[in-house]
């Protein structure tokens, strides 16, 4: 399918973002092969998008306030969870001591009764 430079210019956005249908991709590809002007336009557009993406990543990395908040929050959650686990372990060991005491006493009195 033959398309004009105007169509390619319109489609360069969907084409670069990989959201174009297969036919569109093929048509734009074919046109880019034969038209240096549109190729230049496409390369420029792609470069812009890539640098925009890099900027976004950069911004995310450069917001320590947000990251610190997230880290603090997850640390709080973690320490809460650890505390709960420790309490459960304490209860379990107390319970184990009580159970073995009962078993010991039962055994003692049982032997005594015999
Ligand atoms: Zn063209």
Boltz pocket constraint, residues with backbone or C-beta under 6 A from the ligand:
constraints:
  - pocket:
      binder: B
      contacts: [[A, 4], [A, 5], [A, 6], [A, 8], [A, 31], [A, 35], [A, 37], [A, 38], [A, 39]]
      max_distance: 6.0
